Amino acid sequence: MPTLSVFYGILIQMFWNDHAPPHFHALYADDEALIDIRTLEVIEGQLPRRALSLVLEWAQEHRTELMEDWDLCAHRQAPNKIAPLP
């Protein structure tokens, strides 16, 4: 699973050819959440409140890039890296 970004100990990843809806995986320590790119809602799993807040802030800033990466992964192409939170 390609890693798109890493910040504050949080990994953002996407699977190639993953199921709909368009989403990404956010991993922090032993926790994982799947976040819908379009709505920024958690569709599965959970993260600690602070980690989730950081992930949602990052995703809001990079929603267009996340959709572009989703399309690349859907076609089994390598996604682009996305800048972390500063």
C-alpha positions as a printed NumPy array, in Angstrom:
array([[  0.   ,   0.   ,   0.   ],
       [  1.625,   3.276,  -1.07 ],
       [  2.27 ,   5.901,   1.584],
       [  1.158,   9.342,   0.386],
       [  2.233,  11.427,   3.366],
       [  3.62 ,  11.18 ,   6.896],
       [  3.211,  13.805,   9.624],
       [  3.213,  13.778,  13.429],
       [  3.529,   9.988,  13.444],
       [  0.472,   9.583,  11.189],
       [  0.769,   7.609,   7.939],
       [ -1.623,   8.328,   5.068],
       [ -1.938,   5.433,   2.634],
       [ -4.052,   4.17 ,  -0.277],
       [ -4.528,   0.693,  -1.695],
       [ -4.334,   0.047,  -5.412],
       [ -7.723,  -0.79 ,  -6.918],
       [ -9.505,  -0.385,  -3.539],
       [-13.289,  -0.44 ,  -3.06 ],
       [-15.567,   2.588,  -3.34 ],
       [-16.177,   5.183,  -2.002],
       [-12.916,   7.029,  -2.699],
       [-11.018,   6.966,   0.585],
       [ -7.622,   6.841,   2.236],
       [ -6.257,   5.01 ,   5.249],
       [ -4.872,   6.987,   8.198],
       [ -2.706,   4.998,  10.612],
       [ -1.523,   6.206,  13.996],
       [  0.135,   3.807,  16.461],
       [ -2.212,   0.8  ,  16.646],
       [ -5.236,   2.689,  15.297],
       [ -6.49 ,   2.952,  11.723],
       [ -9.357,   4.85 ,  10.127],
       [-10.689,   4.935,   6.581],
       [-11.652,   8.476,   5.583],
       [-14.02 ,   9.264,   2.695],
       [-12.252,  11.818,   0.495],
       [-15.46 ,  13.51 ,  -0.645],
       [-17.102,  13.976,   2.764],
       [-14.097,  13.628,   5.103],
       [-16.171,  11.28 ,   7.268],
       [-14.707,   8.247,   8.998],
       [-16.219,   5.265,   7.192],
       [-14.444,   2.595,   9.214],
       [-12.154,   2.349,  12.235],
       [-11.081,   5.119,  14.571],
       [ -8.218,   7.392,  15.572],
       [ -7.537,   9.324,  18.77 ],
       [ -9.309,  12.694,  18.692],
       [ -6.145,  14.795,  18.182],
       [ -4.799,  12.524,  15.418],
       [ -8.176,  12.575,  13.639],
       [ -8.284,  16.371,  13.873],
       [ -4.84 ,  16.605,  12.225],
       [ -5.813,  14.124,   9.505],
       [ -9.008,  16.009,   8.673],
       [ -7.172,  19.35 ,   8.592],
       [ -4.592,  17.859,   6.218],
       [ -7.227,  16.172,   4.042],
       [ -9.231,  19.387,   3.701],
       [ -6.137,  21.132,   2.329],
       [ -5.301,  18.278,  -0.077],
       [ -8.684,  16.937,  -1.193],
       [ -7.986,  17.542,  -4.916],
       [ -4.623,  15.777,  -4.706],
       [ -6.23 ,  12.886,  -2.824],
       [ -8.818,  12.414,  -5.596],
       [ -6.061,  12.507,  -8.212],
       [ -4.17 ,   9.834,  -6.27 ],
       [ -7.367,   7.774,  -5.94 ],
       [ -7.728,   7.821,  -9.732],
       [ -4.088,   6.811, -10.183],
       [ -4.453,   3.918,  -7.729],
       [ -7.683,   2.816,  -9.437],
       [ -5.609,   2.41 , -12.619],
       [ -2.803,   0.639, -10.733],
       [ -0.451,   3.583, -11.167],
       [  1.821,   4.946,  -8.475],
       [  0.195,   7.827,  -6.594],
       [  1.974,  11.109,  -6.018],
       [  3.349,  12.081,  -2.629],
       [  1.411,  14.814,  -0.835],
       [  3.006,  17.421,   1.409],
       [  2.574,  16.832,   5.154],
       [  1.164,  19.318,   7.625],
       [  3.774,  21.971,   8.449]])
